[in-house]
């Protein structure tokens, strides 16, 4: 019983670490992009370039968030199991 509790605690700690890393990433993203906006505003207000790193990094941040919170709009619930069954069926037919 204690072994199960230890395993559950380890999984929970790993999950908390993943979530903490994501929130750290979000905080860094906000701080750096505010700095880049201010730098752009002060040095070249007529030539706005700050949004390029904002967009590029934003894609990476969104990907990190989707991975952290196990959200993938392209692969619906049960996709993995259905794909495994499909591949096993193809393999079975090939062997016949």
C-alpha positions, 0 to 999 in steps of 0.5 A: 500500500505504501509503494502505491502511495509513493508512486502516486506522490512521484507522479503528482510531484512530476505533474506539479513540476510540469505545471510550474515550468509552464507558468514560469514560461508564461511569466518569462514570456510576458516580462521579456515581451513587455521589455521588447515592446518598450525597447521598440517603442523607445528606439524605433516607434515608427518601425514596429518589430516587437510583435514578431518575437511575440508571435513566434514565441507565442506559438511555442508557448501555446504548444507548451501549454497544450502539452502540459495540460494534455489538450490536443484538438486534433487527436480526440479522446481514445485516438491512441486506442483506436489507432492501436486497434487499427494497426493491429488489425492491419498486421493481423490481416497481413499475416493471414 
